[in-house]
């Protein structure tokens, strides 16, 4: 019996030994097979030296659908370029989720509320929408991800731009970088100056004397219809004049006394604002500016007056006058020999020409907190800001879509086929890290922008762009949204412009009483609440 037990134990041991030998043989065979997979002998190889490569992950990215005929926003040259150049090397399948541009905020709210169906990258131009998502905890804090996966993106954007994506000290958005920060430039009839033997005005005092000369001597022979200063109630005409009167201020004054109503900063409480209104009152009562400026909210009447040769001087969004078939093209047709040139005449007490500029950010690019692809999202944005990828997305293929001029700026090929031109149909909505065309420097950006204008006016357009970017100051960036501005902003913006209209048009002896009454009403309607909140926030920031 004992021998029988020994025999069974021996057989069992032998069986186990044989099994171990077979397992080792299989493992060695597998290891040998893997070691040769890069040679191409493995029929299961993907061709990239990794036969066991995992399936690609999917990165979902929002894209605007503007409803353009014949344009597929989810499958086109741009999307294919992204997936070939970024997707495949990183084992990422980039899918685009269309959102109607006209319903941007509404659709985004639905997507964010859906949780799992929201894309990994979403964006909005609407600041309150970004603030709301950040405040409600719906966004990913991107600071560490940027450090790990976004070195080129951080370099491209810079700290000033990135600051606009912060909420309560945390980086909840990647702001797109605006290509041109300039807002406003002015223009004057040089041919009128020449007829009167006057120099181009360089200060506000010189400008006033020039406007008086235009009215009294009517160098354009308008038959008494001359409008020395073209004016409307729009920011492009109001802001350059008003801000030039604002006195030098401390950081505390800027922070506490500025009031942001809607999307712009308003200087209603800053020192010098009242002086600006008195100057407008002086201009109006002397008959030196557009009589019905308060009715011209869309600037159409001023545009007609300029085109008809009635206006001697005006301010505008920097290059607006120089677009093909714009107001200056019409002026040249209506008034042969007319010569409107860019000028920077409004000056402050320091002899400078201060004017507001845009914030450096465009849209807010966000990664919802529910996303499982935050790292891939930052890698995608970093890729876009790296090398010449943004250049290709915005301009296409050199030699087919464009050629380079002597300064290295892409110039669209006029003889490019429709199919080649169509490559860029979605370029502006795909190259999301930039708001506008980027060419490596502010100077090149401005030059490239001027090249889009009527060839006759390209030099003037470039000068207007240079003016709009000189002596500028940025918006005041608060540490968090000012709740009183959100609550009262719409009402106070209307009151601000009503204040300008009424104080401008009253008789000089009624200015003081009108101004005081309207300022009092403004402060009681929410202005004081904004002042109090900004002052408290400033003090809180200084105590940290």
Buried (B, 14 or more C-beta within 10 A) or exposed (E): EEEEEEEEEEEEEEEEEEEEEEEEEEEEEEEEEEEEBEEEEEEEBEEEEEBEEEEBBEBBBBBBBBEEEEEEBEEBBBBEBBBEBBBEEBBBBBBBBBBEEEEBEEBBBEBBEEEEEBBBBBBBBBBEBBBBBBBEEBBBBBBEBBEEBBEBBBEBBEEBBBBBBBBEEBBBBBBBBBBBBBBBBBBBBBBBBEEEEBEBBBBBEBBBEBBBBBBEBBBBEBEEEBBBBBBBBBBBBBBBBBBBBBEEBEEEBBBBBBBBBEBBBBBBBBBBBBBBBBBBBBBBBBEBBBEEBBEBEEBEBBBBBBBBBBBBBBBBBBBBBBBEEBBBBBBBEEBEEBBBBBBBBBBBEEEBBBBBBBBBBBBBBBBBBBBEBBBBBBBBBBBBBBEEBBBBBBBBEBEBBBEEEEEEBBEBBEEBEEEBBBBBBBBBBBBBBBBBBBBEEBBBBBBBBBBBBBEEBBBBBBBBBBBBBBBBBBBBEBBBBBEBBBBBBEBBBEBBBBBBBBBBBBEEEEBEEBBEEBBEEBBEBBBBBBBEBBBEBBEEEEEE
